[in-house]
Amino acid sequence: MRCDRAPRQFPLDEADLLPTRVGNILRAAERRPYYRYGLDAIVCWPRLWLLLPEAVKQDLQAAQTELNNAVRLVFWSGLFCMWEIWAWWAIPIGVIAAWFAYGWAIEAASVYGALIEATFDLHRSLLYQALNWQRPDDPEEERRVGNQLTDYLWRGAVSKPPDLSPRSQS
């Protein structure tokens, strides 16, 4: 079970490692759509976001709010330690609060990362449809076309133009 969670806790590429566990969880979630579908989440996410159903957006916003609140509590707990000038007990309370808040942040980052991955798994076809790109059925081909789509969105050009003919609505 622990081995199954490891790819979700850390990026696959060592160059993507960040100094905190929360950062590594978020980076791993951000990189999984690229490894699986050839879609760079940084480039594709704003466009995909605009196409998502309202219920999905609400779930993602709730998870992001939970993560933001946890990180904010870590920050304020650290700042609370400055009160040790006037009260000796500020440091132990601040450290304990920060420790619990960081655990909360790790859990919130895991949920948010899983939702981002699920959004790409279930709704990436909306991106292809909106841009009139044919989404291949073969996973290897989808990675190649996903890379082309990312290049198209990022740079405005592709090495081989995709089939932009509208698909028939069956």
N, C-alpha and C positions, 0 to 999 in steps of 0.2 A: 504494500500500500504506500509506504514512504517513497519507494522508487517511482511510483506512478505520479506522485505529487511534485517530485523534484523538477521536471521540466516546466511546471507552472510557477515554481518559486524562483527560478534562475533562468536568465537567457541562455540559449544554446551556445552562442558565440562569446568567447571570453572578452572580446573587445567591447561587448555591450554591458558588461558588469558595472554596477553602480555601488556606491559605498553603503547603502542601507538595504535592508531586506524589503521594505516597502517599495523602494525604487526598483529593485530587481524583479519583484512580482509584477509591477506595472510595465517594465521594459519587456519582460517575457511575454506578457499579454499583447503588447504592441507589436512584437516581432512574429508571433505565431501566424497571423494572416499572411505574412510575406512567405514564410516557409511552406505553408500549406497551399496558398492560392496565388502567390506571386503579387499580392496586393500590399503595398506599403501603407500601413495604417495612418501614418502621419499625413500622407498625401490624400488618401482616399476617404478618411473619416469625415471631414467637413462636408463632402458631397454626399456620402452615405447618410449622414445625420439628417440632411434635408429631406431624404426620401423615406425615412423610417415611419412606421405607424405611430400614432400618438401614445399608445399604451407602452410600446417599447421605449420611447423617449422618456416617459415618466419613470419607468423602472431604472433606466440608466441614470437619470437625474437624481433619483432617490439614493442610488448606490454611490454616486459621486458626492452628494451632500454628506452622506455618512462618512466617507473617507475624508472629506474636507474638515468635518467637525472633529474627527479623531486627530488629524494632524494639527489642527488649531489647538486642541487641548494639550498635545505634546509640547507645542511651542509655549503656551501660557504657563504650563507646569514648570518648564525650564526657567521662564522669567520670574516665576514665584520664588525661586531659590535666591534671588537678589535680596529678598526681604530678610535674609539671615543677618544683615547688618543690625537690624532691630529685634529680630526674634530668632534664637538659635534653632528652633524647630522648623523653620521654613525650608531648610535644605532637605531633611528627611521626608517631609511631606511632599515637596516638589519632585523629588526623585521618585518616590513611590507612585505619585500621580502620573508622572511622565512614563514610568514603566508600564502601568496599567493602560494608559492611553496609547502607547506604542503597540501593545498587544491588540488593542481594538483597531488600530490603524492597519496592522498586518491582516487581520480578518476582513476589514472593509476593503482593502486593496485586493485581496483574493476574490471577493465577491464581484467587485467592479471589473477586475481583469477577466473573470469567467463570463461576465455579461458582454464585455467587448468581443471576446472570442465567439460567443454564441451569436452575437449580432452579425458578425462576418459570416459565420457558418450558415445562418438561416436567411439573411437578407442581402447578401452580396449580389444576388441576381437583380435586385432593384437598381443597382448601380449600372450593371450591364444594360438593362432595359432602357434606363433613362438616357444612356449615351448611344443607344442603338448598336451595341456590340453584341455579337453572338457569344454566349458563354459555352465553352466546350464541355462535353460530358466526361472526357478523359482527364484524370487528375494531372498527369504530366503536361498535357496540352493546356490545361487551365492555368498552371503555373507560368507557362510561357506567355499566354495571352494576358494573364494578370500583370506580368512585368511590362508588357506593351501598354496595357491600360494605365498603369502607374506612370510610365514615361509620357504617355499622351497627356495625362492630367497635369504632370509636373512641368514638362517642357513644351507641350503642345505639338509634339511630333512623334511618329512611330517609325520603326525601321521598315515594317511592311504594313501597309494600311489594312485594317480589319474589314470584314464584310459589314458595311454600314446600311445595307438594305433592311428596311423594316421587316420584322418577322410577322408572319400571318398570325392573327389572334384566333386561336382555336377554342 
